[in-house]
Amino acid sequence: MALIRNTAICLLICLPLCKSALTQNKVDSAFTTWLNAKLKDHQTAGDAQLAIQYRNDTSGFTAYPRTPFYDSVHPSGAALRWEVNTCDARQSKYTNLYRSYHSAQPLNDTMVLTKSNGGFGTICPPGYCFWYISEERQNGTCTTIATVDSVRRFLGQIDNAYKAYVWLSFFPYQDSRLVPFTIFYEACSYKKTVDGYLVIIHLRVNDCPITHANLLYHVRRDNNVSFIKILKVFTEGGCI
């Protein structure tokens, strides 16, 4: 019930914003050139070769379901159980969004395995909120996952398309309005390759004016991410 209620709240907040973001406007060619250069900054020679290999590979993709897919993300073997929590920093209020386990006694939404002073995103603008993962390991210790490195360890090998999407949401940008276990954009889809996944993801790429783009990436099993190309750019207007 907690997951359904919180997901409904997120939908109410996010969908009107998504609708405006998905209005494609004329985009300055200089901006597209700048974005291409920025996204290629991190490329190695191997990444550039992948970009050539896959740049025309845009058919045969499977759409991600537009429902929460927490249960499809299977973390590395160190995790006994895990949960996704949010914090409203203004009120120091913690709320659980998802638990991978069931308790003999119903747990209140405010019960969390760990509390964190920071995490990812701001999902309650104009205030400052963030989300993070709490994990209980096989040895009984509880840890907070609130950095990109800790997410890498938590996910382990990228052995399914859902892990690929979650990992990609941290690289190079993340949409500060969304927790990346629910997909709100029709364009988001994937295709399996020999050593990973091609993923089309919709991300915010500029804060002023607010600009989004459908981007094609390749995500390898070892977490390596290669930018392939920009598919579409959308301007929303305004600034964050």
Secondary structure, 3 states (H helix, E strand, C coil): CHHHHHHHHHHHHHHHHHHHHCCCCCCCHHHHHHHHHHHHCCCCHHHHHHHHHHCCCCCCCEECCCCCCHHHCCCCCCEEEEEEEEEECCCCEEEEEEECCCCCCCCCCCCCCCCCCCCECCCCCCCCEEEEEEEEECCCCEEEECCHHHHHHHHCCCCCHHHHHHHHCCCCCCCCCCCCCCCCCCCCEEEEECCEEEEEEEEEEEECCEEEEEEEEEEECCCCEEEEEEEEEEECCCCC
